[in-house]
């Protein structure tokens, strides 16, 4: 019985050795010296540290294209190492941007508590001046609604997991995040149509003039209450136009299209770079948008009326945009035209 058992063991050992020899002989020889060296390194690694084949994983993480039967861009790259760099960079940038955005909101609130709404000094004249046409107002509100929707949904997608999730819970946050993602992805392309129209419509009145430097030097009288004349758009509004609308807006449009449509056949590295740039431009735009909303609503009396009705009182026009008011009165600027509807008249 023992003899039979030993014979069986010898037979199994022989079969195992034969299988090992067959497997080794079946392996394809190295094509070149480099592959031969890599194969030797793998064998040595298996002897020194079994089950820790570092050379193999170093080659996998190298990002170099290998062989695959699946067609398509980068399908032959198993692991893209730049993705780890993108992940490590994105989180601290988002955190820093979030603190800046929160700080901006606090500054606006403190400024309002200290300064209050900016009012005109003189009594209303009772005569209205057309400040914005119906086309200008329509384009402005279309862009404003689109831009604000994208800003809010972008903030939810960026900071919601850390800020909203602990407050509203997983169920409600999941619904809110899903809705935000849907709105952000489908409303974003609408901005690519509206933004160029707005730029072309308002670019002329946002060109810098010599007197704008004096307005900047005085800070527009925001802190002192001093009267500082300006054109139809003051220097602060012009900076807002060129930074938020033109620079950040166009950057968000281009990077947003790259992220929204991966079927453009862009690489993963391109989408990672677009994601970081999109986030930075978006946070800058959100801060500027918050300031614009503040001054356009509670921060300055009469500003919201200008963009809703299209008309402002002569006193408001003279105290806030004196150069433009003088042009209108002299007939060189936008004329007063037909009298506004009775509902828009100031008694």
C-alpha positions in Angstrom: 0.0 0.0 0.0 2.8 2.4 0.9 4.7 1.5 -2.3 1.6 2.3 -4.3 1.2 5.7 -2.5 4.8 6.6 -3.1 4.5 5.7 -6.8 1.5 8.0 -7.1 3.4 10.9 -5.5 6.3 10.3 -7.9 3.9 10.2 -10.8 2.2 13.5 -9.8 5.6 15.2 -9.3 6.6 14.1 -12.8 3.4 15.4 -14.3 3.9 18.8 -12.5 7.5 19.1 -13.7 6.4 18.2 -17.3 3.7 20.9 -17.1 6.1 23.5 -15.9 8.6 22.7 -18.6 5.8 22.8 -21.2 4.6 26.1 -20.0 8.0 27.6 -19.9 8.8 26.4 -23.4 5.4 27.7 -24.6 6.2 31.3 -23.6 7.3 33.5 -26.5 10.9 34.5 -26.4 11.8 38.1 -25.9 11.6 40.1 -29.1 14.5 42.5 -28.1 17.0 43.0 -25.3 14.8 45.4 -23.4 12.0 42.9 -23.1 14.5 40.2 -22.1 15.8 42.4 -19.4 12.3 43.2 -18.1 11.5 39.4 -18.1 14.6 38.8 -16.0 13.7 41.6 -13.6 10.2 40.0 -13.2 11.7 36.6 -12.4 14.1 38.1 -9.9 11.3 40.1 -8.3 9.2 36.9 -7.9 12.1 35.2 -6.1 12.9 38.1 -3.8 9.3 39.3 -3.1 6.7 36.7 -4.3 3.3 38.1 -5.4 4.8 41.7 -5.6 5.7 42.0 -9.2 6.8 45.7 -9.1 8.3 45.8 -12.6 5.0 44.7 -14.1 3.0 47.4 -12.3 5.6 50.1 -13.0 5.2 49.3 -16.7 1.4 49.4 -16.4 1.5 52.8 -14.6 3.9 54.2 -17.1 1.1 55.3 -19.3 2.8 53.9 -22.4 0.5 52.5 -25.1 0.4 48.7 -25.2 -1.5 46.2 -27.4 -5.3 45.9 -27.3 -7.9 44.5 -29.7 -10.4 47.2 -28.8 -10.1 50.2 -31.2 -10.3 53.8 -29.9 -8.1 56.5 -28.5 -6.2 55.5 -25.4 -7.9 52.1 -25.2 -4.3 50.6 -25.2 -3.5 52.6 -22.0 -4.6 50.7 -18.9 -3.6 53.3 -16.3 -3.0 56.9 -16.9 -0.7 58.2 -14.1 -1.6 61.8 -14.6 -5.0 61.0 -13.2 -3.6 60.7 -9.8 -2.0 64.2 -10.2 -5.4 65.6 -11.3 -7.1 64.0 -8.2 -4.5 65.4 -5.8 -4.6 68.9 -7.4 -8.4 69.2 -7.7 -9.4 68.8 -4.0 -7.1 71.5 -2.6 -8.0 73.9 -5.4 -11.7 73.4 -4.8 -11.2 73.9 -1.0 -9.3 77.1 -1.5 -11.8 78.4 -4.0 -14.7 77.5 -1.6 -13.1 79.5 1.2 -12.6 82.5 -1.2 -16.3 82.3 -2.2 -17.5 82.1 1.4 -15.2 85.0 2.3 -16.6 87.1 -0.5 -20.2 86.5 0.7 -19.1 87.6 4.2 -17.5 90.8 2.8 -20.6 91.7 0.9 -22.8 91.2 4.0 -20.5 93.3 6.2 -20.3 96.0 3.6 -24.1 96.2 3.4 -24.3 96.4 7.2 -21.8 99.2 7.2 -22.7 101.1 4.1 -26.3 100.2 3.4 -27.8 100.6 0.0 -26.3 103.3 -2.2 -28.9 106.0 -2.8 -29.1 109.1 -4.9 -28.6 112.4 -3.0 -31.0 114.6 -5.0 -34.8 114.3 -5.3 -36.2 112.4 -8.2 -36.7 114.6 -11.3 -39.8 112.7 -12.4 -38.4 112.4 -15.9 -37.1 109.0 -17.1 -34.2 108.2 -19.4 -34.0 105.0 -21.3 -31.0 103.1 -20.1 -31.5 99.6 -21.7 -33.5 98.6 -24.8 -35.8 95.6 -24.6 -33.3 93.6 -26.7 -30.5 94.4 -24.3 -32.7 93.5 -21.3 -33.9 90.3 -22.9 -30.3 89.1 -23.7 -29.1 90.2 -20.2 -31.8 88.2 -18.4 -31.4 85.2 -20.6 -27.7 85.1 -19.8 -28.3 85.9 -16.2 -30.7 83.1 -15.6 -28.5 80.6 -17.5 -25.3 81.8 -15.8 -26.9 81.7 -12.3 -28.4 78.2 -12.8 -25.0 76.9 -13.9 -23.3 78.7 -11.0 -25.7 77.2 -8.4 -25.6 73.7 -9.8 -21.8 73.9 -10.2 -21.4 74.8 -6.5 -23.7 72.0 -5.5 -21.7 69.5 -7.5 -18.4 70.8 -6.2 -19.2 71.4 -2.5 -22.5 69.7 -1.9 -21.0 66.4 -0.6 -19.1 68.2 2.2 -21.6 71.1 2.9 -25.1 69.9 2.1 -24.9 66.1 2.6 -24.4 66.3 6.4 -27.3 68.7 6.7 -30.0 67.3 4.4 -29.1 63.6 4.4 -28.3 61.1 1.6 -31.7 60.8 0.1 -32.5 64.4 -0.5 -28.9 65.2 -1.5 -28.8 62.4 -4.1 -32.0 63.9 -5.7 -30.5 67.4 -5.6 -27.2 66.2 -7.0 -28.8 64.3 -9.8 -31.0 67.3 -10.7 -27.9 69.6 -10.6 -26.0 67.3 -12.9 -28.8 67.2 -15.3 -29.3 71.0 -15.4 -25.6 71.7 -15.6 -25.0 69.4 -18.5 -28.0 70.4 -20.6 -28.2 74.1 -19.8 -24.4 74.6 -20.3 -24.6 74.4 -24.1 -27.2 77.1 -24.1 -24.6 79.5 -22.8 -22.5 78.9 -25.9 -25.3 80.5 -27.9 -26.2 83.3 -25.6 -22.8 84.5 -24.4 -21.4 85.6 -27.8 -24.7 87.6 -28.4 -24.2 89.4 -25.1 -20.6 90.1 -25.8 -21.3 91.6 -29.2 -24.3 93.6 -27.8 -22.5 95.2 -24.9 -18.8 95.3 -26.0 -19.0 98.9 -27.3 -20.1 100.5 -24.1 -17.5 98.5 -22.1 -14.5 99.8 -23.9 -12.2 101.7 -21.5 -12.1 105.5 -21.7 -9.5 107.9 -20.2 -11.9 108.9 -17.4 -12.2 105.3 -16.2 -8.8 105.5 -14.5 -10.0 108.3 -12.3 -13.0 106.2 -11.3 -10.7 103.4 -10.4 -8.5 105.7 -8.4 -11.4 106.9 -6.4 -12.9 103.4 -6.1 -16.1 104.8 -7.6 -16.8 106.5 -4.3 -18.0 103.2 -2.9 -16.3 103.8 0.4 -16.4 107.6 0.7 -19.7 108.3 -0.9 -17.9 110.8 -3.2 -19.6 111.5 -6.5 -17.4 110.1 -9.3 -18.7 110.6 -12.9 -18.6 107.7 -15.4 -19.9 106.6 -18.8 -22.9 104.3 -19.4 -20.8 101.6 -17.8 -18.4 102.6 -15.0 -14.9 101.1 -14.7 -16.0 98.5 -12.2 -18.8 97.3 -14.5 -16.3 97.2 -17.4 -13.9 95.1 -15.4 -16.8 92.8 -14.5 -17.7 92.5 -18.2 -14.2 91.7 -19.4 -13.3 89.3 -16.6 -16.5 87.5 -15.8 -18.4 87.6 -19.1 -15.6 87.5 -21.6 -12.6 85.8 -20.0 -14.4 83.5 -17.5 -17.5 83.0 -19.6 -15.6 81.9 -22.8 -13.3 79.7 -20.8 -16.2 78.0 -19.2 -17.9 77.5 -22.5 -14.8 75.9 -24.1 -13.9 73.7 -21.2 -17.5 72.9 -20.6 -17.9 71.6 -24.1 -14.8 69.4 -23.7 -16.3 67.9 -20.5 -19.8 67.7 -21.8 -19.0 65.9 -25.0 -16.2 63.3 -24.6 -17.1 62.0 -28.0 -15.0 64.8 -29.4 -12.2 62.1 -29.1 -10.2 64.2 -26.6 -7.7 62.4 -24.4 -8.1 61.9 -20.6 -5.3 64.4 -20.0 -7.2 67.0 -22.0 -10.4 66.4 -19.9 -8.5 66.5 -16.7 -6.9 69.8 -17.6 -10.3 71.1 -18.8 -11.8 70.1 -15.4 -9.3 72.0 -13.4 -9.5 75.1 -15.6 -13.3 74.9 -15.6 -13.4 74.8 -11.8 -11.0 77.7 -11.4 -12.9 79.9 -13.9 -16.2 78.9 -12.4 -15.2 79.9 -8.9 -13.9 83.2 -10.1 -17.1 83.8 -12.0 -19.3 82.8 -9.0 -17.5 85.4 -6.8 -17.9 88.1 -9.4 -21.5 87.1 -10.0 -22.3 87.4 -6.3 -21.0 90.9 -6.3 -22.9 91.8 -9.4 -26.2 90.4 -8.0 -25.6 92.3 -4.7 -25.0 95.7 -6.4 -27.8 95.1 -8.9 -30.4 94.3 -6.2 -30.1 95.5 -2.6 -26.7 97.2 -2.9 -27.8 100.1 -5.1 -31.3 101.7 -5.3 -32.6 102.0 -8.8 -30.2 99.5 -10.4 -32.7 96.7 -10.6 -35.3 99.0 -12.1 -33.0 99.9 -14.9 -32.7 96.3 -16.0 -36.4 95.4 -15.5 -38.2 98.5 -16.9 -35.3 99.8 -19.0 -35.7 103.3 -17.6 -34.0 105.3 -14.8 -34.8 108.7 -13.3 -32.7 111.6 -14.5 -31.3 112.2 -11.1 -30.1 108.6 -10.8 -28.5 108.8 -14.3 -26.8 112.1 -13.5 -25.4 110.9 -10.1 -24.3 107.5 -11.2 -23.4 107.9 -14.8 -22.9 111.6 -15.4 -20.9 111.4 -18.7 -23.5 109.1 -20.2 -26.3 111.3 -19.0 -24.7 114.3 -20.6 -24.4 112.5 -23.9 -28.0 111.5 -23.8 -29.1 115.1 -23.0 -26.9 116.4 -25.8 -28.2 113.8 -28.3 -24.9 112.1 -28.8 -25.8 109.0 -26.8 -28.9 106.9 -26.5 -31.8 109.3 -26.9 -34.7 109.4 -24.6 -36.9 108.6 -27.5 -40.6 108.1 -27.0 -41.9 108.7 -23.5 -42.0 105.5 -21.4 -45.4 103.8 -20.5 -47.4 105.4 -17.8 -46.7 102.6 -15.5 -43.0 103.5 -15.7 -43.4 107.2 -15.1 -42.3 108.7 -11.8 -44.8 111.1 -10.4 
